[in-house]
Amino acid sequence: MSSTYQSRREYMRAYQRKWIAERRESYFRGKQCVRCGSRKNLELDHIDPLTKETHAIWSWSKVRRDEELSKTQVLCSLCHLEKTKEDLRKMDVNAHLRIIDPPGMAWCCEGEHFALVSEFTKDRTKRRGVQTECRLCRSEARSRRRHASEADTVGCASL
C-alpha cells in the first residue's frame, strides 16, 4: 500500500469516528434516563430485546436509524444493566436461537435428539397432527409405564 493511500484511509477512519460520535452525542443531548432521570452515561435500550437489529446504528440513513430508535428508550448505564438482567430473567436466554432440522431429520421432544422423519407417525391428537416423539422413544416410554404399573400391581397384591 502506498503511503498516500494509507494516510487517506487513516484520515477517513478518523473522520467517520468523529462524525458518528457527533451524531450519537447530538441524539442524547437534552435527554435523561427514563427510569432515574440521570443525564450521565446514557445508553440506548431496546424495549423488546428481540427486536434489536444491531447496535451500530449511528452510521445509518436517518429513516433507517429513526425506525430502529423508535424501538428504544434512553437509560443510564446502571438502569440499562438492571433492565438487561430483568429481561434475561423473563425470557429464555436461548430463545433467539432456532434449531434447524438436518435434511430428512426431525427433533424428538421426548429423547431430545434428531431422528429420521420416517420414525414419526401422523396422529391427529398431537400437536399439528405430527407425533412429537420418535418410535424408539415412544416404545421406551410405553415400556417404562408398563413396568411402573406392574410394580404397582405387585405392591398391592403383597398387602
DRENMILUM-381329 format. One record per residue (C-alpha): x, y, z. Coordinates in pm, whole numbers, padded with zeros to 5 digits, always signed. Layout:
N
<rec><c1>X</c1><c2>Y</c2><c3>Z</c3></rec>
...
***
This chain:
159
<rec><c1>+00000</c1><c2>+00000</c2><c3>+00000</c3></rec>
<rec><c1>+00123</c1><c2>+00345</c2><c3>-00080</c3></rec>
<rec><c1>+00170</c1><c2>+00596</c2><c3>+00198</c3></rec>
<rec><c1>-00084</c1><c2>+00827</c2><c3>+00030</c3></rec>
<rec><c1>-00346</c1><c2>+00553</c2><c3>+00037</c3></rec>
<rec><c1>-00262</c1><c2>+00468</c2><c3>+00399</c3></rec>
<rec><c1>-00280</c1><c2>+00828</c2><c3>+00515</c3></rec>
<rec><c1>-00611</c1><c2>+00882</c2><c3>+00328</c3></rec>
<rec><c1>-00751</c1><c2>+00566</c2><c3>+00488</c3></rec>
<rec><c1>-00648</c1><c2>+00680</c2><c3>+00837</c3></rec>
<rec><c1>-00797</c1><c2>+01025</c2><c3>+00771</c3></rec>
<rec><c1>-01130</c1><c2>+00871</c2><c3>+00661</c3></rec>
<rec><c1>-01145</c1><c2>+00642</c2><c3>+00967</c3></rec>
<rec><c1>-01082</c1><c2>+00937</c2><c3>+01199</c3></rec>
<rec><c1>-01344</c1><c2>+01143</c2><c3>+01012</c3></rec>
<rec><c1>-01603</c1><c2>+00864</c2><c3>+01039</c3></rec>
<rec><c1>-01537</c1><c2>+00808</c2><c3>+01409</c3></rec>
<rec><c1>-01579</c1><c2>+01181</c2><c3>+01473</c3></rec>
<rec><c1>-01893</c1><c2>+01204</c2><c3>+01257</c3></rec>
<rec><c1>-02055</c1><c2>+00902</c2><c3>+01428</c3></rec>
<rec><c1>-01962</c1><c2>+01034</c2><c3>+01776</c3></rec>
<rec><c1>-02117</c1><c2>+01374</c2><c3>+01692</c3></rec>
<rec><c1>-02436</c1><c2>+01210</c2><c3>+01561</c3></rec>
<rec><c1>-02468</c1><c2>+00998</c2><c3>+01878</c3></rec>
<rec><c1>-02389</c1><c2>+01293</c2><c3>+02104</c3></rec>
<rec><c1>-02649</c1><c2>+01515</c2><c3>+01936</c3></rec>
<rec><c1>-02915</c1><c2>+01245</c2><c3>+01985</c3></rec>
<rec><c1>-02851</c1><c2>+01221</c2><c3>+02361</c3></rec>
<rec><c1>-02821</c1><c2>+01598</c2><c3>+02411</c3></rec>
<rec><c1>-03101</c1><c2>+01716</c2><c3>+02641</c3></rec>
<rec><c1>-03220</c1><c2>+01361</c2><c3>+02718</c3></rec>
<rec><c1>-03229</c1><c2>+01181</c2><c3>+03051</c3></rec>
<rec><c1>-03274</c1><c2>+00827</c2><c3>+03181</c3></rec>
<rec><c1>-03643</c1><c2>+00735</c2><c3>+03168</c3></rec>
<rec><c1>-03610</c1><c2>+00542</c2><c3>+03497</c3></rec>
<rec><c1>-03397</c1><c2>+00754</c2><c3>+03729</c3></rec>
<rec><c1>-03364</c1><c2>+01088</c2><c3>+03546</c3></rec>
<rec><c1>-02984</c1><c2>+01082</c2><c3>+03529</c3></rec>
<rec><c1>-02817</c1><c2>+01272</c2><c3>+03245</c3></rec>
<rec><c1>-02481</c1><c2>+01088</c2><c3>+03270</c3></rec>
<rec><c1>-02364</c1><c2>+00772</c2><c3>+03091</c3></rec>
<rec><c1>-02674</c1><c2>+00750</c2><c3>+02874</c3></rec>
<rec><c1>-02730</c1><c2>+00444</c2><c3>+02654</c3></rec>
<rec><c1>-02996</c1><c2>+00314</c2><c3>+02421</c3></rec>
<rec><c1>-03201</c1><c2>+00019</c2><c3>+02541</c3></rec>
<rec><c1>-03424</c1><c2>-00186</c2><c3>+02315</c3></rec>
<rec><c1>-03760</c1><c2>-00207</c2><c3>+02492</c3></rec>
<rec><c1>-03808</c1><c2>-00555</c2><c3>+02345</c3></rec>
<rec><c1>-03459</c1><c2>-00708</c2><c3>+02308</c3></rec>
<rec><c1>-03576</c1><c2>-00948</c2><c3>+02037</c3></rec>
<rec><c1>-03648</c1><c2>-00656</c2><c3>+01801</c3></rec>
<rec><c1>-03287</c1><c2>-00534</c2><c3>+01810</c3></rec>
<rec><c1>-03129</c1><c2>-00534</c2><c3>+01467</c3></rec>
<rec><c1>-02780</c1><c2>-00421</c2><c3>+01573</c3></rec>
<rec><c1>-02607</c1><c2>-00169</c2><c3>+01797</c3></rec>
<rec><c1>-02420</c1><c2>+00011</c2><c3>+01516</c3></rec>
<rec><c1>-02699</c1><c2>+00247</c2><c3>+01407</c3></rec>
<rec><c1>-02528</c1><c2>+00585</c2><c3>+01405</c3></rec>
<rec><c1>-02390</c1><c2>+00550</c2><c3>+01052</c3></rec>
<rec><c1>-02729</c1><c2>+00453</c2><c3>+00906</c3></rec>
<rec><c1>-02954</c1><c2>+00678</c2><c3>+00700</c3></rec>
<rec><c1>-03193</c1><c2>+00898</c2><c3>+00900</c3></rec>
<rec><c1>-03501</c1><c2>+00695</c2><c3>+00801</c3></rec>
<rec><c1>-03348</c1><c2>+00360</c2><c3>+00892</c3></rec>
<rec><c1>-03192</c1><c2>+00498</c2><c3>+01212</c3></rec>
<rec><c1>-03521</c1><c2>+00659</c2><c3>+01324</c3></rec>
<rec><c1>-03701</c1><c2>+00329</c2><c3>+01264</c3></rec>
<rec><c1>-03456</c1><c2>+00149</c2><c3>+01495</c3></rec>
<rec><c1>-03462</c1><c2>+00433</c2><c3>+01752</c3></rec>
<rec><c1>-03843</c1><c2>+00404</c2><c3>+01773</c3></rec>
<rec><c1>-03788</c1><c2>+00062</c2><c3>+01935</c3></rec>
<rec><c1>-03560</c1><c2>+00203</c2><c3>+02206</c3></rec>
<rec><c1>-03559</c1><c2>+00407</c2><c3>+02523</c3></rec>
<rec><c1>-03284</c1><c2>+00612</c2><c3>+02688</c3></rec>
<rec><c1>-03139</c1><c2>+00464</c2><c3>+03008</c3></rec>
<rec><c1>-02829</c1><c2>+00540</c2><c3>+03212</c3></rec>
<rec><c1>-02573</c1><c2>+00260</c2><c3>+03220</c3></rec>
<rec><c1>-02683</c1><c2>+00137</c2><c3>+03567</c3></rec>
<rec><c1>-03054</c1><c2>+00126</c2><c3>+03479</c3></rec>
<rec><c1>-02968</c1><c2>-00036</c2><c3>+03145</c3></rec>
<rec><c1>-02776</c1><c2>-00310</c2><c3>+03327</c3></rec>
<rec><c1>-03068</c1><c2>-00368</c2><c3>+03566</c3></rec>
<rec><c1>-03320</c1><c2>-00383</c2><c3>+03280</c3></rec>
<rec><c1>-03100</c1><c2>-00628</c2><c3>+03091</c3></rec>
<rec><c1>-03090</c1><c2>-00851</c2><c3>+03398</c3></rec>
<rec><c1>-03471</c1><c2>-00830</c2><c3>+03424</c3></rec>
<rec><c1>-03508</c1><c2>-00916</c2><c3>+03055</c3></rec>
<rec><c1>-03280</c1><c2>-01219</c2><c3>+03089</c3></rec>
<rec><c1>-03478</c1><c2>-01343</c2><c3>+03389</c3></rec>
<rec><c1>-03805</c1><c2>-01310</c2><c3>+03196</c3></rec>
<rec><c1>-03701</c1><c2>-01483</c2><c3>+02878</c3></rec>
<rec><c1>-03520</c1><c2>-01794</c2><c3>+02779</c3></rec>
<rec><c1>-03166</c1><c2>-01677</c2><c3>+02709</c3></rec>
<rec><c1>-03151</c1><c2>-01902</c2><c3>+02402</c3></rec>
<rec><c1>-03494</c1><c2>-01806</c2><c3>+02266</c3></rec>
<rec><c1>-03336</c1><c2>-01628</c2><c3>+01969</c3></rec>
<rec><c1>-03162</c1><c2>-01949</c2><c3>+01860</c3></rec>
<rec><c1>-03357</c1><c2>-02163</c2><c3>+01618</c3></rec>
<rec><c1>-03295</c1><c2>-02535</c2><c3>+01579</c3></rec>
<rec><c1>-03274</c1><c2>-02615</c2><c3>+01211</c3></rec>
<rec><c1>-03350</c1><c2>-02978</c2><c3>+01139</c3></rec>
<rec><c1>-03094</c1><c2>-03153</c2><c3>+00919</c3></rec>
<rec><c1>-03240</c1><c2>-03278</c2><c3>+00587</c3></rec>
<rec><c1>-03462</c1><c2>-03584</c2><c3>+00640</c3></rec>
<rec><c1>-03447</c1><c2>-03548</c2><c3>+01019</c3></rec>
<rec><c1>-03682</c1><c2>-03409</c2><c3>+01286</c3></rec>
<rec><c1>-03647</c1><c2>-03320</c2><c3>+01653</c3></rec>
<rec><c1>-03770</c1><c2>-03578</c2><c3>+01903</c3></rec>
<rec><c1>-03908</c1><c2>-03388</c2><c3>+02204</c3></rec>
<rec><c1>-03905</c1><c2>-03696</c2><c3>+02428</c3></rec>
<rec><c1>-03543</c1><c2>-03804</c2><c3>+02378</c3></rec>
<rec><c1>-03417</c1><c2>-03457</c2><c3>+02279</c3></rec>
<rec><c1>-03234</c1><c2>-03579</c2><c3>+01971</c3></rec>
<rec><c1>-03275</c1><c2>-03584</c2><c3>+01594</c3></rec>
<rec><c1>-03435</c1><c2>-03889</c2><c3>+01432</c3></rec>
<rec><c1>-03535</c1><c2>-03979</c2><c3>+01078</c3></rec>
<rec><c1>-03866</c1><c2>-03824</c2><c3>+00971</c3></rec>
<rec><c1>-03993</c1><c2>-04175</c2><c3>+00891</c3></rec>
<rec><c1>-03967</c1><c2>-04256</c2><c3>+01266</c3></rec>
<rec><c1>-04250</c1><c2>-04011</c2><c3>+01338</c3></rec>
<rec><c1>-04612</c1><c2>-04101</c2><c3>+01267</c3></rec>
<rec><c1>-04915</c1><c2>-03886</c2><c3>+01194</c3></rec>
<rec><c1>-05156</c1><c2>-03859</c2><c3>+01486</c3></rec>
<rec><c1>-05443</c1><c2>-03610</c2><c3>+01490</c3></rec>
<rec><c1>-05440</c1><c2>-03595</c2><c3>+01872</c3></rec>
<rec><c1>-05089</c1><c2>-03449</c2><c3>+01874</c3></rec>
<rec><c1>-04963</c1><c2>-03100</c2><c3>+01800</c3></rec>
<rec><c1>-05035</c1><c2>-03004</c2><c3>+01438</c3></rec>
<rec><c1>-05108</c1><c2>-03369</c2><c3>+01360</c3></rec>
<rec><c1>-04744</c1><c2>-03474</c2><c3>+01399</c3></rec>
<rec><c1>-04611</c1><c2>-03713</c2><c3>+01662</c3></rec>
<rec><c1>-04364</c1><c2>-03528</c2><c3>+01885</c3></rec>
<rec><c1>-04155</c1><c2>-03832</c2><c3>+01974</c3></rec>
<rec><c1>-03984</c1><c2>-04092</c2><c3>+01757</c3></rec>
<rec><c1>-04085</c1><c2>-04460</c2><c3>+01761</c3></rec>
<rec><c1>-03787</c1><c2>-04565</c2><c3>+01976</c3></rec>
<rec><c1>-03859</c1><c2>-04307</c2><c3>+02248</c3></rec>
<rec><c1>-04234</c1><c2>-04378</c2><c3>+02230</c3></rec>
<rec><c1>-04164</c1><c2>-04751</c2><c3>+02273</c3></rec>
<rec><c1>-03929</c1><c2>-04690</c2><c3>+02567</c3></rec>
<rec><c1>-04187</c1><c2>-04461</c2><c3>+02735</c3></rec>
<rec><c1>-04457</c1><c2>-04730</c2><c3>+02696</c3></rec>
<rec><c1>-04223</c1><c2>-04990</c2><c3>+02842</c3></rec>
<rec><c1>-04146</c1><c2>-04767</c2><c3>+03144</c3></rec>
<rec><c1>-04519</c1><c2>-04706</c2><c3>+03203</c3></rec>
<rec><c1>-04595</c1><c2>-05079</c2><c3>+03173</c3></rec>
<rec><c1>-04320</c1><c2>-05172</c2><c3>+03422</c3></rec>
<rec><c1>-04436</c1><c2>-04900</c2><c3>+03661</c3></rec>
<rec><c1>-04797</c1><c2>-05023</c2><c3>+03651</c3></rec>
<rec><c1>-04681</c1><c2>-05386</c2><c3>+03702</c3></rec>
<rec><c1>-04477</c1><c2>-05278</c2><c3>+04004</c3></rec>
<rec><c1>-04784</c1><c2>-05100</c2><c3>+04146</c3></rec>
<rec><c1>-04996</c1><c2>-05415</c2><c3>+04093</c3></rec>
<rec><c1>-04734</c1><c2>-05638</c2><c3>+04259</c3></rec>
<rec><c1>-04708</c1><c2>-05395</c2><c3>+04550</c3></rec>
<rec><c1>-05086</c1><c2>-05404</c2><c3>+04604</c3></rec>
<rec><c1>-05100</c1><c2>-05789</c2><c3>+04591</c3></rec>
<rec><c1>-04839</c1><c2>-05826</c2><c3>+04867</c3></rec>
<rec><c1>-05051</c1><c2>-05628</c2><c3>+05116</c3></rec>
***
